[in-house]
Amino acid sequence: MGRQAGRRDGRLVWVKSDAATLRYRLAARDLERDSAKLATFETFSASMRLGAEPAAPHLTIDNRLTAATTLEDQVATLIASVSNHRAPAAVTAAQRHGDSSGP
């Protein structure tokens, strides 16, 4: 992250998911605090706004079970890119500027 006039610039990272992945991860976690979420999963998943990308410029991590790249590799790429002050190769210019019409 860069410094300018004594302040740090931030970056928004949106974690993309879907209902199938969310249900799978909650069930696999097997925690008591998730039982109500699983019992009313349709309501819970709707409240998560899973398909709504942020309007602000952001980088995307694809957390879906069907993601082409592992979560670990995506996070490592993102950390390296932020450390080097550049967007990761997997993040398109459209994604950097908050345009969700990209790939």
Secondary structure, DSSP 8 states (H G I E B T S, - for coil): --EETTEE----EEEE--HHHHHHHHHHHT-GGGHHHHHTHHHHHHHTTTT---SS--EEEE-STT-SS-HHHHHHHHHHHHHTTS--TTS-HHHHTT-TT--
